[in-house]
Structure formats: structure tokens, C-alpha cells
Amino acid sequence: MSAAEPHVPGVDPTVPSVARMYDYYLGGKDHFPADREAAEKIIAIVPEVRETARDNRAFIGKAVRVMAERGVRQFLDIGAGLPTQENVHQVAQRIVPDARVVYVDNDPIVLTHARALLADSPGTVAVWGDITDPAAILADPEVAGHLDFGRPVGLLMSAVLHFVPGDQQADDIVKTLRAPLVPGSHLLISHFFTPDADDPKVKAGQQVYKGTRPGALAARSLRQIGAYFDGLTLLEPGLVPVKSWRPESELDRQARIDLTIPGLIGAVGHLP
């Protein structure tokens, strides 16, 4: 996608989008020069960010597979991002052919691509929604009509809560979205973590994200992120770097879990 190409209505190609930057990290093609420039600044600060993005996609795939195997038949993916390989509906429907999935995002390009991809997938819909207004997401007629909250739901908030700058606001978002979940539901969260908010690399990365849409990157502590799962039973191995969540390669299984450095951590919680 170039600046000379037609733009989706409502998109400002001069303002970097975190969804399109993430697509760039993953090697996708749906980004503008401003997205690439901002993403390259982050890569210069954190060279492993591309690997981390891939690890996060793998974490989602493994977690959705586990949820489906544990009986979850419907999924709500908040801040879904641009479609890539092994999307939630593809993983879930491989195990449960009639699984129902709702993707939610506030980026018009994400919705355009998602709706095109899902044209032939009756069990899956993509809707506009903003994580900062979780009540509106739950009240959306497409969401309420597609998912039955009287049955278990897999709620996904992958690499999205750290773009909500206020700690209390992030807590309230999680509480609101968790409120309708019934026993048997699962919660997946991955989030940017740092043991030291004054880490120079963290500060430098936050400066880059200030110029993006949504304009912030909140680095939270292990305690803060763990609190999102209060009252839930964490599936093994608990809250860990996304690369270390049920690693599949022998090399990754042998890797030491290090929570003394900033990174993307994640967990899946089960509502008993």
C-alpha cells in the first residue's frame, strides 16, 4: 500500500497506525510510509520486535486451539488487527467447524480487509468498536446477535490494552468485558510488560508511539497485568513471555523465562 493508492474513508495515511505497524512487523503489505517509518524507529530500539510479533501470533493460535479443545465454541477478539495467517476463526473452526467468532477493531483498513476475508465465512463477523468503550461493544447488535453470552466465550485482548494509557481505565475495560462471561469462559491477554518504567528503551519506544494512533504505549508491571485475571484459574504455564507459553520447539522449551527485561507477556485464564 502506498501513499499514492486510494485510501479507505476515514484513514489518515500520514498518522502511523499501531495495527498497520504490527502488520509491518509481521511482514504484511498493508501499511503506509508513515507506518513503516514509525515501525523502523521501534525496530531500531527493539530489534527483536518482529520476532515478538510472530511469537504473539503463535501464542494466540495455540491458546485458541486449547480453548476450542476445552469446549469453547465462540470467540470475541477485541483489537483484532489486520488479517494474517492462522486467524482466530481458522484455528477454532479447524477443531469446531461451527465455531462463531466476532472480530472488533476501530481501524477502517482492518475492517475492510476482515470483511473481505470473511465474506464466505458465515460463522464469523467483523464489527467496528473501540476498546475504550467496552459497553458499546457488548451492546452492538451484531455482537449480541452473533454470540450467546449464556454460553462460554473465549475473550481475546491481544496486544491492545497497553494502548490504553490510564491504569484505572484499563482495569475498568477488563471488568466490563469480563462481566457477562459465564463459567467455562476463557480470557486471553497479552500485554507490554516492564519491571522498570524508567528503562531508557521503554521511554524511547513510548516517544515513538506518542505519534501514532492511538498515541500512547503503557508499560505495566507483572502485578498490574496479573490483576486482570483475578478470580480466574490461569492455564499452565501462567503469565509468561508469549514465546514461553506452551512452546512447541525444543529450543523454546529449554529457554529460560526472564521477567527482568521488558517484553510482551501473556496468559489464558479460565472462569470456573
Helices and strands as residue ranges (DSSP letters): H 18-25, H 33-45, H 49-69, E 74-78, H 88-95, E 100-105, H 108-117, G 118-120, E 124-128, H 134-139, H 141-146, E 154-158, G 161-163, H 167-178, E 186-193, H 200-209, H 222-227, E 233-234, E 240-241, G 242-244, H 250-254, E 263-270
